[in-house]
């Protein structure tokens, strides 16, 4: 029997994970990875730390080098763009680096095309286009100091601007995870940063009580935060203005009153989220959900014969919601591994995501997993949320820092549905949110968290860890209506 020829489209988390898993399971498998650029297996999540100067060279962002990947037995086709899929003929059409077209036969295909920047409707902002749909329209772009950030090409453009233009001021439009990390990165480089967010708070994926703590950290480090502010247009600044660029926006007060807001800066960074890049799959006949993500089974099957999809381009299984679209690197790695395994004839399932996330903002750490109260209501639960403040270790040992924890649970079953934490760097926020994620994954009640045998020594924790103190607060507030046994 001849070896399976697997072709994976995409050189980031999902595509590379699929290729690695296939080669791991079957060293005879013929595996080809189609990479649109020259940066296979690079850490997009690490880009802010290169731009800040904390990571010394951009090549350090590679999880594995080109040589490391090929040493596993896979074949890399870099600077090669997948442009079409002949589903009945099992052939992938690609555009080679020389511009010529080629068809690559496959037995199994994994689509890991990822996501594209969600470009907001800001007048004067150039549509960046991409290799598949280039644009030639007008507007401000990297040459003018206006940047998007999603790829290594974007990264190089920003770094060139930082080095060549020596900007003194920056505006970051968007205050999600990448926006916050870039506000810190640019501040670390010595720029005066203004952060603009359309939502009422920075980091809108947290409850307002915790988002306010992140805002405090930003302002403490000199970042000017403008929430409830929508950017309307970008233009080149008038002569004598305090910056190369002018940003015209509108700020809405809590009572609904809108006032014009004008800011100037030498550099503008637009990081307002992403959207699934499902165009190749859609053209081949794959079914998309309303957000444009590819609908797949828990085995990562697209419904097209011998074609799988994984990563930021697909609708994902969520352990509490059923399905959702949740672009996360950790999820893409797991889904790619499942797709690569099943492409070789196995029947592994992706067991689901909880949206577990953590971000560093200067010296503050914010994390979440599972559902917030309003998300749980929308999903049909009857939730309640409690907030607790507890020290990260015994107060008598020097350096104790407070953690703020919000737990969401079901008032009918006591099941833990979600957790949010904000604390200081060094307070093991990631470890603690992972404890909650593990508990949610296994359908534990909040009360059952108190039975966990967690590590303790005075410099690092307490006999009742902050994770459990928060659980006890929730149980005290809601004990009358919830059971205490694990589900």
C-alpha positions as CSV (number, residue, x, y, z in Angstrom):
1,X,0.0,0.0,0.0
2,X,1.4,3.4,-1.0
3,X,2.0,6.1,1.6
4,X,-0.6,8.7,2.2
5,X,0.1,12.0,0.6
6,X,-1.1,14.7,3.0
7,X,-1.1,18.4,2.0
8,X,-1.5,21.0,4.7
9,X,-2.3,24.6,3.7
10,X,-0.9,27.1,6.1
11,X,2.4,27.4,7.9
12,X,1.1,28.6,11.2
13,X,-0.2,26.6,14.2
14,X,-2.9,24.4,12.6
15,X,-1.1,23.5,9.4
16,X,2.3,22.7,11.0
17,X,0.6,20.8,13.9
18,X,-1.2,18.6,11.4
19,X,2.0,17.9,9.5
20,X,4.0,17.2,12.6
21,X,1.3,14.8,13.9
22,X,1.0,12.9,10.6
23,X,4.8,12.4,10.4
24,X,4.9,11.4,14.1
25,X,2.3,8.7,13.6
26,X,3.5,7.5,10.2
27,X,7.1,8.3,9.2
28,X,6.3,7.0,5.7
29,X,3.5,9.6,5.2
30,X,4.3,12.0,2.3
31,X,3.6,15.4,3.9
32,X,3.7,18.7,2.1
33,X,3.0,22.1,3.8
34,X,2.0,25.1,1.6
35,X,3.1,28.3,3.2
36,X,2.0,31.6,1.6
37,X,5.0,33.6,3.0
38,X,8.5,32.8,4.1
39,X,7.8,32.4,7.8
40,X,6.7,28.8,8.7
41,X,5.9,28.1,12.3
42,X,6.5,31.6,13.6
43,X,4.9,32.8,16.9
44,X,2.5,35.6,16.0
45,X,1.8,35.9,19.7
46,X,5.4,36.9,20.3
47,X,5.4,39.8,17.9
48,X,4.8,42.5,20.5
49,X,7.8,41.4,22.5
50,X,10.1,41.7,19.4
51,X,8.7,45.1,18.7
52,X,9.3,46.2,22.3
53,X,12.9,45.1,22.1
54,X,12.5,42.3,24.7
55,X,13.1,39.6,22.0
56,X,16.4,40.4,20.4
57,X,15.8,39.3,16.8
58,X,12.8,38.4,14.8
59,X,14.2,35.0,13.9
60,X,13.8,34.1,17.6
61,X,10.1,34.0,17.1
62,X,10.3,30.8,15.1
63,X,9.0,27.8,17.1
64,X,11.2,25.7,14.8
65,X,13.5,26.6,12.0
66,X,13.0,25.7,8.4
67,X,15.7,23.1,8.8
68,X,14.0,21.7,12.0
69,X,10.7,21.2,10.2
70,X,12.2,19.5,7.2
71,X,14.2,17.3,9.5
72,X,10.9,15.8,10.6
73,X,10.4,14.6,7.0
74,X,7.8,17.1,5.9
75,X,8.3,19.1,2.7
76,X,7.9,22.9,2.9
77,X,6.7,25.0,0.0
78,X,7.3,28.6,1.1
79,X,6.1,31.7,-0.7
80,X,3.6,29.5,-2.4
81,X,-0.1,30.5,-2.4
82,X,-3.0,28.0,-2.5
83,X,-5.5,29.4,-5.0
84,X,-8.0,26.6,-5.7
85,X,-9.1,23.1,-4.8
86,X,-10.3,20.5,-7.3
87,X,-12.3,18.5,-4.9
88,X,-13.3,15.6,-7.2
89,X,-9.8,15.4,-8.7
90,X,-8.0,15.7,-5.4
91,X,-5.7,18.5,-6.6
92,X,-4.6,21.7,-5.1
93,X,-3.8,24.6,-7.4
94,X,-0.9,26.9,-6.1
95,X,0.9,29.9,-7.3
96,X,4.7,29.4,-7.2
97,X,7.2,32.1,-6.1
98,X,8.0,32.7,-9.8
99,X,4.3,33.4,-10.5
100,X,3.6,30.2,-12.3
101,X,0.7,27.9,-11.6
102,X,1.0,24.3,-10.5
103,X,-1.3,21.6,-9.4
104,X,-0.4,19.4,-6.4
105,X,-2.2,16.0,-6.0
106,X,-3.2,15.0,-2.6
107,X,-4.9,12.0,-0.8
108,X,-5.9,14.1,2.2
109,X,-6.0,17.9,2.6
110,X,-5.9,20.0,5.7
111,X,-6.9,23.7,5.4
112,X,-5.3,25.9,8.0
113,X,-5.7,29.3,6.4
114,X,-6.1,31.1,9.7
115,X,-7.6,34.6,10.0
116,X,-7.3,38.0,8.4
117,X,-7.4,41.4,10.1
118,X,-10.8,42.8,10.7
119,X,-10.4,46.2,9.1
120,X,-12.7,48.7,10.6
121,X,-14.7,51.3,8.5
122,X,-12.3,54.2,9.1
123,X,-12.1,56.7,6.3
124,X,-8.6,57.2,5.0
125,X,-7.4,53.7,6.1
126,X,-6.0,51.7,3.2
127,X,-7.4,48.3,2.5
128,X,-4.3,46.2,3.0
129,X,-5.5,43.4,0.7
130,X,-3.5,40.1,0.6
131,X,-1.9,37.7,-1.8
132,X,-5.2,36.2,-2.7
133,X,-7.1,39.5,-3.2
134,X,-4.6,42.3,-3.6
135,X,-6.0,45.8,-3.7
136,X,-4.8,49.0,-5.4
137,X,-7.0,51.5,-3.6
138,X,-5.9,54.7,-2.0
139,X,-5.5,55.4,1.7
140,X,-2.9,55.6,4.5
141,X,-0.7,52.6,5.0
142,X,2.7,51.6,6.4
143,X,4.6,54.2,4.3
144,X,2.5,56.9,6.1
145,X,2.9,55.3,9.6
146,X,-0.4,53.5,9.7
147,X,-0.2,49.8,10.3
148,X,-2.2,46.6,10.8
149,X,-0.6,43.7,12.7
150,X,-1.2,40.1,11.8
151,X,1.8,38.8,10.0
152,X,5.6,38.8,10.0
153,X,5.4,41.2,7.0
154,X,3.4,43.6,9.1
155,X,5.9,43.2,11.9
156,X,8.9,44.1,9.6
157,X,7.0,47.1,8.3
158,X,6.3,48.4,11.8
159,X,9.9,47.8,12.9
160,X,11.2,49.7,9.8
161,X,8.9,52.6,10.8
162,X,10.1,52.6,14.4
163,X,13.8,52.5,13.3
164,X,13.7,54.8,10.3
165,X,11.1,57.4,11.4
166,X,11.8,57.4,15.2
167,X,8.2,58.2,16.1
168,X,7.7,59.9,19.4
169,X,3.9,59.3,19.8
170,X,1.6,56.4,18.9
171,X,-2.1,55.7,18.8
172,X,-3.3,52.1,19.2
173,X,-6.8,51.6,17.9
174,X,-8.2,48.6,19.7
175,X,-7.7,47.4,23.3
176,X,-8.0,43.7,23.1
177,X,-5.2,41.3,23.9
178,X,-2.8,42.4,21.0
179,X,-3.8,46.0,21.4
180,X,-2.9,46.0,25.1
181,X,0.4,44.2,24.4
182,X,1.3,46.7,21.7
183,X,0.5,49.6,24.0
184,X,3.0,48.2,26.4
185,X,5.5,47.4,23.7
186,X,5.5,50.9,22.3
187,X,5.6,52.5,25.7
188,X,8.6,50.3,26.5
189,X,10.3,51.6,23.4
190,X,9.8,55.2,24.7
191,X,6.8,56.3,22.7
192,X,3.9,58.2,24.3
193,X,0.9,56.0,23.7
194,X,-2.8,56.7,23.4
195,X,-5.1,53.7,23.4
196,X,-8.6,54.0,21.8
197,X,-11.3,51.5,22.4
198,X,-14.9,51.6,21.0
199,X,-16.2,49.5,23.9
200,X,-16.9,51.1,27.4
201,X,-13.6,49.6,28.7
202,X,-10.3,48.1,27.7
203,X,-10.1,44.3,27.4
204,X,-13.9,43.9,26.8
205,X,-13.7,40.2,27.3
206,X,-13.5,40.8,31.0
207,X,-16.2,42.2,33.3
208,X,-16.0,46.0,33.8
209,X,-14.9,45.6,37.4
210,X,-11.7,43.9,36.2
211,X,-11.3,45.9,33.0
212,X,-11.0,49.0,35.3
213,X,-8.0,47.4,37.0
214,X,-6.3,47.0,33.6
215,X,-7.1,50.6,32.8
216,X,-5.5,51.6,36.0
217,X,-2.3,49.7,35.1
218,X,-2.2,51.4,31.7
219,X,-2.6,54.9,33.1
220,X,0.0,54.2,35.8
221,X,2.5,53.5,33.0
222,X,1.6,56.7,31.1
223,X,-0.8,55.3,28.5
224,X,-3.7,57.6,27.8
225,X,-6.9,55.5,27.6
226,X,-9.9,56.7,25.6
227,X,-12.8,54.2,25.9
228,X,-16.3,54.6,24.3
229,X,-14.5,56.2,21.4
230,X,-15.0,55.3,17.7
231,X,-12.4,56.4,15.2
232,X,-14.1,58.0,12.1
233,X,-11.1,58.9,9.9
234,X,-7.4,59.0,9.5
235,X,-5.6,61.8,7.6
236,X,-2.1,63.3,7.3
237,X,-1.8,66.0,9.9
238,X,-1.7,69.7,9.1
239,X,1.7,71.5,9.2
240,X,2.8,72.2,12.8
241,X,0.5,69.6,14.3
242,X,2.0,67.4,17.2
243,X,2.4,64.4,15.0
244,X,2.4,63.1,11.4
245,X,-1.2,61.8,11.5
246,X,-4.5,63.1,12.6
247,X,-7.2,60.8,14.1
248,X,-10.7,62.1,14.2
249,X,-13.0,60.2,16.5
250,X,-16.2,60.5,18.5
251,X,-16.5,59.7,22.2
252,X,-19.8,58.7,23.7
253,X,-20.5,59.3,27.3
254,X,-22.5,56.9,29.5
255,X,-25.6,59.1,29.0
256,X,-25.3,58.8,25.2
257,X,-23.9,62.2,24.5
258,X,-21.3,62.2,21.7
259,X,-18.5,64.7,21.4
260,X,-15.7,65.0,18.8
261,X,-12.3,63.8,19.8
262,X,-9.1,64.7,17.8
263,X,-5.7,63.2,18.5
264,X,-2.4,63.4,16.7
265,X,0.4,60.8,16.5
266,X,3.5,59.8,14.5
267,X,2.4,56.2,14.3
268,X,-1.1,54.6,14.3
269,X,-1.6,50.9,14.9
270,X,-5.0,49.4,14.1
271,X,-5.6,46.1,15.9
272,X,-9.4,45.6,16.1
273,X,-9.7,41.9,15.8
274,X,-9.7,39.3,13.1
275,X,-12.1,37.4,10.8
276,X,-11.8,33.8,9.5
277,X,-10.0,33.4,6.2
278,X,-12.3,30.8,4.7
279,X,-12.3,31.9,1.1
280,X,-10.4,29.0,-0.3
281,X,-12.7,26.5,1.5
282,X,-15.8,28.3,0.5
283,X,-14.9,28.4,-3.1
284,X,-14.4,24.6,-2.9
285,X,-17.9,24.1,-1.6
286,X,-17.4,24.0,2.2
287,X,-20.2,25.2,4.4
288,X,-19.6,28.4,6.5
289,X,-21.4,29.7,9.6
290,X,-22.8,33.2,9.8
291,X,-19.4,34.6,10.8
292,X,-17.8,33.1,7.8
293,X,-16.0,30.3,9.7
294,X,-15.8,26.8,8.1
295,X,-18.2,24.4,9.8
296,X,-16.4,21.2,10.8
297,X,-17.1,18.1,12.9
298,X,-15.3,17.4,16.1
299,X,-13.0,15.3,13.9
300,X,-12.2,18.5,11.9
301,X,-14.0,17.1,8.8
302,X,-15.4,19.8,6.4
303,X,-17.9,17.6,4.7
304,X,-15.9,17.7,1.5
305,X,-14.3,14.3,0.7
306,X,-10.9,13.9,2.3
307,X,-10.7,17.6,3.3
308,X,-10.2,18.7,6.9
309,X,-9.9,22.2,8.4
310,X,-8.5,23.5,11.6
311,X,-7.5,26.7,13.4
312,X,-8.7,30.3,13.2
313,X,-10.6,29.6,10.0
314,X,-13.1,27.1,11.5
315,X,-16.0,27.1,13.9
316,X,-14.9,25.4,17.0
317,X,-16.5,23.0,19.5
318,X,-17.0,24.8,22.9
319,X,-17.5,22.6,26.0
320,X,-20.2,25.0,27.4
321,X,-21.6,26.7,24.3
322,X,-21.7,23.8,21.9
323,X,-20.1,25.7,19.0
324,X,-18.5,29.1,18.6
325,X,-15.8,30.9,16.7
326,X,-12.8,31.5,18.9
327,X,-9.5,32.2,17.3
328,X,-6.7,31.1,19.7
329,X,-3.3,29.6,19.1
330,X,-3.8,26.9,21.7
331,X,-7.0,25.8,20.0
332,X,-5.4,25.8,16.6
333,X,-2.5,23.6,17.8
334,X,-4.9,21.0,19.2
335,X,-7.2,21.1,16.2
336,X,-4.3,20.7,13.8
337,X,-3.1,17.7,15.7
338,X,-6.5,16.1,15.5
339,X,-6.8,16.9,11.8
340,X,-3.4,15.4,11.0
341,X,-4.2,12.3,13.0
342,X,-7.6,11.7,11.4
343,X,-6.2,12.3,7.9
344,X,-4.2,9.1,8.4
345,X,-7.4,7.2,9.2
346,X,-7.8,7.6,12.9
347,X,-11.0,8.9,14.6
348,X,-9.7,11.3,17.2
349,X,-12.1,14.1,18.4
350,X,-11.3,17.7,19.3
351,X,-12.8,17.7,22.8
352,X,-13.5,21.4,22.9
353,X,-12.3,24.8,24.0
354,X,-13.2,27.0,26.9
355,X,-11.6,30.2,25.6
356,X,-8.9,30.1,28.3
357,X,-6.7,33.3,27.8
358,X,-4.1,35.3,29.7
359,X,-2.4,38.6,28.9
360,X,0.4,40.6,30.5
361,X,-0.2,44.4,30.6
362,X,3.0,45.9,32.1
363,X,3.0,44.4,35.7
364,X,-0.6,43.3,35.7
365,X,-1.9,39.9,34.5
366,X,-5.5,39.3,33.4
367,X,-7.0,35.9,32.6
368,X,-10.3,34.3,31.9
369,X,-11.8,30.9,31.1
370,X,-15.3,29.7,30.4
371,X,-18.3,32.0,30.4
372,X,-19.1,35.4,31.9
373,X,-22.5,36.0,33.4
374,X,-24.2,37.4,30.3
375,X,-22.7,34.7,28.1
376,X,-24.0,32.0,30.4
377,X,-27.5,33.6,30.3
378,X,-27.4,33.6,26.5
379,X,-26.4,29.9,26.5
380,X,-29.4,29.0,28.6
381,X,-27.8,28.7,32.1
382,X,-29.1,30.4,35.3
383,X,-25.8,31.9,36.5
384,X,-24.6,34.1,39.3
385,X,-21.2,35.8,39.7
386,X,-19.3,36.6,42.9
387,X,-16.1,38.7,43.3
388,X,-13.3,37.9,45.8
389,X,-10.1,39.6,46.7
390,X,-7.4,37.3,48.2
391,X,-3.7,37.4,48.6
392,X,-1.5,35.4,46.3
393,X,0.4,33.9,49.3
394,X,0.5,34.2,53.0
395,X,0.5,37.9,54.0
396,X,3.2,37.5,56.6
397,X,5.7,36.4,54.0
398,X,7.0,39.6,52.2
399,X,5.7,40.6,48.8
400,X,2.1,39.3,49.1
401,X,-0.1,40.8,46.4
402,X,-3.9,40.8,46.1
403,X,-5.8,38.9,43.4
404,X,-9.2,39.9,42.2
405,X,-11.3,36.8,41.1
406,X,-14.8,36.7,39.7
407,X,-16.4,33.3,39.5
408,X,-19.6,32.5,37.6
409,X,-21.6,29.4,38.4
410,X,-25.0,27.8,37.8
411,X,-27.5,28.5,40.5
412,X,-29.4,25.3,39.7
413,X,-26.5,22.8,39.7
414,X,-23.6,24.6,41.3
415,X,-21.4,23.9,38.2
416,X,-18.5,26.2,37.7
417,X,-19.1,28.0,34.4
418,X,-16.4,30.7,34.3
419,X,-13.6,32.5,36.0
420,X,-11.8,35.8,35.6
421,X,-8.7,37.0,37.4
422,X,-6.5,40.1,37.6
423,X,-3.4,40.2,39.7
424,X,0.3,41.1,39.6
425,X,3.1,39.5,37.6
426,X,4.5,36.7,39.7
427,X,1.2,35.8,41.3
428,X,0.7,32.7,39.3
429,X,-2.4,34.0,37.5
430,X,-1.9,31.6,34.6
431,X,-1.6,28.6,36.9
432,X,-4.7,29.6,38.8
433,X,-6.9,30.2,35.7
434,X,-5.6,26.8,34.4
435,X,-6.9,25.3,37.6
436,X,-10.3,26.7,36.9
437,X,-10.1,25.6,33.2
438,X,-9.4,22.1,34.3
439,X,-12.3,22.1,36.7
440,X,-14.7,23.4,34.0
441,X,-13.4,20.9,31.5
442,X,-14.4,18.1,34.0
443,X,-17.8,19.6,34.9
444,X,-16.9,20.2,38.5
445,X,-19.1,22.2,40.9
446,X,-17.7,25.3,42.5
447,X,-17.9,23.7,46.0
448,X,-15.9,20.7,44.8
449,X,-12.9,23.0,44.2
450,X,-12.4,23.0,47.9
451,X,-11.6,19.3,47.7
452,X,-8.6,19.8,45.4
453,X,-5.2,19.1,46.9
454,X,-3.4,22.2,45.8
455,X,0.2,23.0,46.6
456,X,1.1,25.2,49.6
457,X,4.1,26.9,51.0
458,X,3.9,30.4,52.6
459,X,6.0,32.2,49.9
460,X,3.7,30.8,47.1
461,X,0.2,30.3,48.5
462,X,-2.0,29.6,51.4
463,X,-3.6,26.5,52.9
464,X,-6.7,27.6,51.2
465,X,-5.5,28.8,47.8
466,X,-7.0,32.0,46.4
467,X,-8.7,29.7,43.8
468,X,-10.6,28.0,46.7
469,X,-11.2,31.2,48.7
470,X,-13.1,32.6,45.7
471,X,-15.0,29.3,45.5
472,X,-16.0,29.6,49.2
473,X,-17.2,33.2,48.6
474,X,-19.4,32.0,45.7
475,X,-20.8,29.1,47.7
476,X,-21.6,31.3,50.8
477,X,-23.5,33.8,48.6
478,X,-25.4,31.1,46.7
479,X,-25.4,28.0,48.9
480,X,-29.1,28.1,49.6
481,X,-30.0,27.2,46.0
482,X,-27.2,25.0,44.9
483,X,-26.0,21.4,45.7
484,X,-22.5,20.7,46.9
485,X,-21.7,17.4,45.2
486,X,-19.8,17.2,42.0
487,X,-21.8,16.6,38.9
